[in-house]
Amino acid sequence: MIRSPFRTSLFATTVLAASVSAASAVTYVRGNDGDPETLDQHKTSTVAEANILRDLYEGLVVYDPAAQVIPGVAESWEISEDGTVYTFALRDDAKWSNGDPVTANDFVFSLNRIMDPATGAKYANILYPIKGAEAINKGEGGELGVKAVDDHTLEITLEQPTPYFLELLTHQTGLPVHPATVEEFGVDFVQPENMVSNGAFALESVTPNDKIVLQKNAEFHDADNVAIDTVEFTPFEDRANCARRFEAGEVHSCSDIAAEQIADLQSRLGDQVRIAPYLGVYYYGINSAREPFDNVNVRQALSMVIDREFLADEVWAGSMIAAYSWVPPGIGNYVAEQPQLDYADTPLLDREDEAIALLEEAGYGPDNPLEVEISYNTSENHKNVATAIASMWEPLGVTTTFNVRDASAHYAMLRDEKVHDVARAGWIGDYSDPQNFLFLNRADNPGFNYGNYDNPEYDALLDKAAAITDLDERAQVLAEAETMFLRDVPQIPLAFYSSRSLVSPKLQGWEDNIQNVHPTRFLSISE
């Protein structure tokens, strides 16, 4: 058996059940992306919802302040030698907010509920690695590979080895529900008067378009170390409004900043403006199944002359990071030195000369200019990016036109018709593992393979990596795949997304991380 390094919880404490006087109570006013559509973890789909659910519930594993996986309800786990069976040992002191013990059967109930087609879970497919999950969720029946060995032992069997499975369990879809409450109240279990949660906080009230209030959960096993008593999640779809209230001292943090405000806020607030790498890539898919874009020289030439630093610093006002690789930096389960485009460190003028030579070799030049149509979905930012890139292609003699559609039509075209030359797209990772980015380019993944990449060697490397349980060995194989992808560049990485936050100096414990997760249980407020 492969044993977890965690034999006991990192946060094992005696449960605190003491009331805090109003005079000493600490309230954290937290600007959130918007109002949640739901607080049902099995129907959730947005970051705004995840921020709240992460405070209300605790899964088998959780993210620490640096977005590293640590024990949650499970204090330790074992993985079978073939990587398909995970056995979780649940902590004895895990309780629901009503005092009920958290048991293995609660997770059995919860995982079966999310896979039940009647639940209508938008994100059920993230847990498809569990044996039987996909068939059940698609209405084909069967038995889910989850069982309670006893009250404190949960066994999960996978369809095949999935080295990033623990990362999947940090997603809000892996959070448990309280079975008795769900059975009694149905969809109304999310109402404040009904909700029973097992995280550091419990739901106090919901006032749409105003705030969602959480109170510290005295039954939480690590309550002694939770320094904040009340969390007020305040929705701010208008990012500028959050910034105004932040500067007035009415909000301790804002989850996002308007790009056009970044420079001004940085000049006045300094390091209270937090910009950090985020697990996402902004890119252009090149239709490699269509002439002349089936020629790798053409694709490399178009990629080579793009000034990514200009895009990141000027077009996105410093809120993005220039991308010379496909997989975002700092991702989990990967090599320390990630592959990059060969010309990442080559001066731009030298790259232009090389790109001109590549196009000449492909038969294009002043007498036969390359014609390229850039497709993008309606957005001022996307328009600005496309206009800038068209200018960067001018020294190559490229003639550029634009095709602008609304988002639904744009992505329907990319998914189904694929009639584009070059098209704008983006991907935010669901979990911190390179597989979640590299799989987009598989030949058998037409829904996301916007570059129409069809390389059996690439697909074989991903298949090989999927069968490897040693993470270091697997990382090397995945790096081989990314190197091959960057050589062929069927999709041009342009920039990595960044998280953009305002954080008060009074708010302690906030660590910038690639997942942009900041559980309130690890934060404190100083006056």
N, C-alpha and C positions, 0 to 999 in steps of 0.2 A: 504494500500500500504506500502511496505518496502521502505524507503527513503534512498538515498545515504547520507553519512555525508558531501558530498561536495555540498555546495549550490552555491559557485562561484569557479572559477578556482584558483588553488594554484599559478598560474603564470599569473594572469590577468595584462596586462600592455598595455600601448599605443604603437602602432606599430612604430618602428623606421625606418625611410627611409633616412638615411644619408650615404654618401659614406665615406670610410675610406682611408686615404692616404696611399700610398705604404710604407712610412716610419714607420707607426704605425701598419700596418697589421700584424696579428698573424697567423702563419701557423702551423698546426699540421700534422706531418708526421707519419702516422699510419700504422704499419705493419699488414697486413691482411693474413688470411690462404691461400689465393690464388686468382686467377682471378675469378670473377663471371661468371657463365654460362649464366645468364640472369639478367637484372634489372627489369624484369616484376614481380611484387609482386605476381601475380597469377600463375606464373610458377616456382617460386623459390623453392629451396629445401635444400640449404646449409647455414651453419653459416656465411661463407664469404659473401654471398649475404645479409643475415639478417643484418650484421653489417653496410653495406652501406645503405640499404633501411630504416633502423631505423633513419638514419640522413636525408634522403631525404623526408620522409613522416611522417605524424602523424595520428594515428588511433583514434578511439573513446576514447580509454584509452591507456596509455603508462606506461612503467616502469620508476621509478625514479632511482637515482644512487644506491639505495639499492635493486633494483628489486622489489619494492612494486608498486602495481597498483595505479595510480593516474589519474586524468582527463587529456584527450588530447583534441580532438575536442569537445568531450562531456564535458560540465562543471559540469553536474550532471545527475543523472539517478534515475528512480524509478523501482521497481520490484513488480509485482503483488503478492498477497498473496499466490497463488499457485505456484509461482516461474517460470512461463512459459512465461510471457510477460515483456520485458525490454523496458522502454521508456526513450530515451536519449534526453536531452536538449542540443542542440549544441550552442557553444559560438557564439556571434554576430560578433566577430572580427576575425574569422578564414578565411583566404584567401589562394588562390592558388598563386604560384609564379608570375603569370601574372596579379594578382590583382583581379581575379574573386572571389566571395564569395564561401566558402565551404558550401554546402547545404546538407540536408537530402537526396535529390534525388541522389547526388553523391554517397552516400553509397548504396542506392538501386541499382543503376547501377552497382557498383563495386561488390556487393555480388551476383547479378545475373550473372555477367560476370564470376566469378570464378566457379560457379556451371554449367555454360553452357558446355556441353561435348565438344563443338567445341574449347573451350579455351585450353583444354588439361592440366588442372591444376593438378600437381603431388600431391598436398597436400590438395585438396578440401575436403577430408574426415574429416579434423580437424574441419570443420564447419558444419558437419552433424547434430549436435544438433538443428540447425535452422529448423523449420518446413518446410517440403517439399524438403529440400536440397539434401538428399540422392537420392530420386526418380528422381529429375531433373538431377543430375549429372550422374546417371546411364542410362539416356535416356528414362525414363519412363514418363516424362512430369509432369505437375502439376504447382502449384503456390508457390513461395518462401514466407515464412512468414516474409517478410520485407516490410515496407511501410513508406512513408513520410507523416506524419500528416500535416506538413507544412514545410517551408524551414528550420526551426530550431528545428524540433521535429521528431525523428526517432523512429519507433516502430518495435521491433524484437520479433517474437513469436517462441517459442521452441517446439519441439516435446514432451518434458517432462522436469521437473525441472532439471537444470544443474548448481549446485552451483559454479562450476569453469568456468562458461561461460565468465566472465570478463577476466580471465586469458587467455582464448582462443583468445580473441580479441587483446591481446598484440602481438600475433604471426604476422609475416609479411604478412600472407595471409589475415589478416583483414584490411590491409592498403587500402585506397581508391585510385582509379585512376581518372584522370581528363577526364570526359566523352567526351567532344568535341575533345580533342586531340587524344584519342583512336579511335574515329569515323573517324577523318580526316586522321590519319597516320597508323592506324592498328598496326601491330607488330612493326613498326618503331617509335611508341610513346616513346620508351626508348632511342632514340638517343639524344645526348646532345642538338642539335639544335631544337628538338621537345618537349623534356620532360617538363611537367608542374607539379610541386610537391607542397606539402603543409607543408613540414617539416621545420626544422631550416636551411636547406641547399638546394641548387639547383645544378643540375648537370652542370659542366662546360666543362669537356672533359673526354674522355676515350682513353687511349693508352694501348692496350693489352700488357701484360707482363712487363709493366712499372709502370703506375699509373692511378688512377681515381681521378679526381680533383673535389671537391665540393666547392661552394662559399656560404657564408652566405646569407640567403634569407631575404631581407629587408621587405618582406610582412608578414613574420612569426609573429604571435600575440605576441610572447615572445622574439622578436628580441633584445629588450633592455638588456636582461639578457644572451644573447649568446655572450661569450667572445672571441671565436675563429672565424676568418674571412675565413680561407681557410683550407680544410682538403684534404690531399693527401693520399689516400688509396694505399699502395704499396704492391703487392702480394709477399709472401715469402713461396713457397712450401718447399724450403730449409731453415729449421728453423735456422741452424747454420749461414747462410748468414745474416738473420735478426739480430741475436745476435752480429755479427761482426759490422754491421752498427749501431746498438744501442750503442755499446761501443765506436764507433767513433763519437758519437753525431749526427749522420745523421738521426736517427729515434727516435721518442719519446716513442713509445711502440711497443712491439711485441705480437701478439695474441697467440703465442705458443712457447714452448721451447723443443728442442730435449732432451729426457729423459737422454741420456748419458752425457749431458752437465750441468745438473742441479747442481750437487755437486760443480763443478768447478766454475760455475757462482755465486752460493751462496757464495763461499769463497771469491770471488773478488768484488761482487756487493752488497752483503748483502740484505737488504730489498727492493732493486729494483727488486729482483726476487719474484714474487707474486704467491704463490700456495694456492688455496682455494678450498673448497668443490664445486663440480659441480653436476648438477642434472642428475646423471647417475650411474648405477650399473653394475659391471663386475661379472659374475656368471657362475656356472656350473649347467646345467639342468640334473637332474637324472631321468631316464626313469622309473617312478613309476608304469607303466603298465607292466613292464617286470621283471620276476624273476631274481635274488633275491631282486631287487631294489624296489619291491612292499612292502618290509618289512621296516617299519619305523626305526627299530633298525639299520638296515644296513645303511640307509641314514644318520641317526644321527651320527653314528660312523664315517663315511667318512667325514662328516662336522666337527666333534668335534676336530679332530686331526690336522686340517689345521692351520698352523701358519700364520695368516693373516698379522700380523705385519711384518714378514719376507718378505712376498710377496710385501707389500706396500713399505717397506723401502729399501729392497735390490734388488728384481727383477725389481721393477718399479722405483728404485732410488729416493724414497720419493715423487714421483709424483702422488701416489694414496693414499687412506685412507682406513685402515682396516674396513671391513664391517661385523657387527654382527646383522644387520637388513636388511630387503628387501627394504624398502622405505628410500631414502637418507635423512640424517639429514638436518634440516632447511627448509624443504619443506613447502609450504603454506597450509592453511586449515587443519592443523593436530594437534594432541595432543602435549603438551609441552614435555612430557617424552615418547618417542617412544618405542614400544616393541623391545626387543632384544632376541637373542638366550639365553637360560638359562645359558649357560656356558661362556658367554662373559667375565666374570671377574674371571673365574676359571683358576688357573695355568695350563700350557700346559701339564706337567707331570701327573697331576691329571686327566686331560681330556683323556690322552692316556690310563690310567688304566680303566677309565669308558668305553671308546670306545672298548677296548679289551673284557670287560665283555658283552657289548651289542652284539658284533659279536659272542661271545661264545653262548649267548642265542639264536642267530639266526642260530646256527649250524656251525659256521666257526671258524677255529683255525689252529694250525700248521699241523694237520692231514688232514684238509680240507680247504685249503686257498681260500679266496675270489678272484676271477678273475675279473678285471675291465679294460675295454677299454675306454680310454679318446679320444674323437674326438675333433679336433679343426681345424680352418682354418689357412692356411699358414701365418705365421708371427713369427719372431724371439721372440717377446715378449710372444706370446701365447705358443710357444715351451718351453720357459724358465719357464713359469708358470706351464705347465703340468709336466715338469721334476721335478720341486721342489715339487709339490703335490704328485707325485709318490714316492718321497723319504720320505715324511711325512707319507705316508700310510704304509711304510715298517714295522714299529714296530707292525702293526696290522696283519702282515703276508699277506698283499694284494699283489697279482701279477698284475702288471700294464702293459698294452700294449697301443700303440698309433695308431690312424687312422687320417691321415692328408689329408685334401682336400683343393682345392682352395675355396675362399669365396662363390662363387655362388653355387658350389656343396654342400658345408657344410650346407648352409642355406636352400637349396632345400631339403636336407635330413631331417633337423630339422622340416621344415614346412610340408613336404608331407609324407616321409617314416617313420621317427622316429624309426630308427633301431639302435640307439645309446644306450650305457650303461650310460655314462656320457659325456656331451658335453659342450664346451665353448660357451658362448653367452654374449651379453651386451645390455643395453638399456639406451638411453639418453631420458629423458622426454621431451615431446612436450610442457608441461605447468606445472606450479608448483602446483600440486595437487596429493595426494596419489593415487587417482583413476587411474591415468595414469600409475602406476606401478602395483597396485594390480589386475587390469583387465587382465594382462598378464596370470594369472594363472586360469582363468575361464575354466570350462570344455567345454564351447561353443566357445572358442577362440583358436582352434587348430593351427592356424597360428603362434601364439606366445607362446602357452602353451607347452614349450619344456620339461617340467617335466611330461607331461601327467597327470597332477593333476585332479582328478575327485572327488570333495567333495561337495555334494549338500548343506551342511551347510555353507561352505565358499561362494558359489555362492549366497545363500540366504542372507547372510550378505551384500554382494555387492548390491544386489537388494534392500534390505532394506535401505541401505545408499543412493541409487539413488533417493529414494522417500522423503528424508528428506531435508527440506530447511534450517533448523537451522544448521549453520556450526559447532558449538560446539557439538551438539548432533550427527551430521553426523560423525564428527571426531572420536568420541568414538566408533561408530559402525565399522568404517574402521579399527581402532586400534584392535578391537576384531578379525577382519578378518586377520590382519597381525599376531597377536598372534597365531591364528590357523595355519596359513601357516608356521610359524617358528617352531611350534610343529611338523608338518608333514614334513617340509623341502624337498619338491619335487624339489626345485632348491636351490643350495647352494650359498648364497651371499658371495663373496670373497673380493671385494673392491669397494669403491665408487670412481668414476672418480674425478679428480680435474682439475680446470683450471690452466694453467701455463702461466704466462705472465711476460714480462719485462716492467717495468713502470719507466720512468725517474722521478727524484725528481722535475723536472721543471713542470711536468704535475700534476695539482691540481684537486681534485674532484673525482678521481678514487676510487671507493669503491668496494672491493671484494664482490661478491655475488653469490648465488647458480646458477643463470641463466647465469653468466658471460656476462652480458649486461652492456655496458658503453657508453650511448649516448653522442655524442660530445657536444650537447647543454648544458650539465651540467659540462663540463670540462673547464679548463683554463690553460694557460701556463705562468709561471713566469720566468724571466731571472735572 
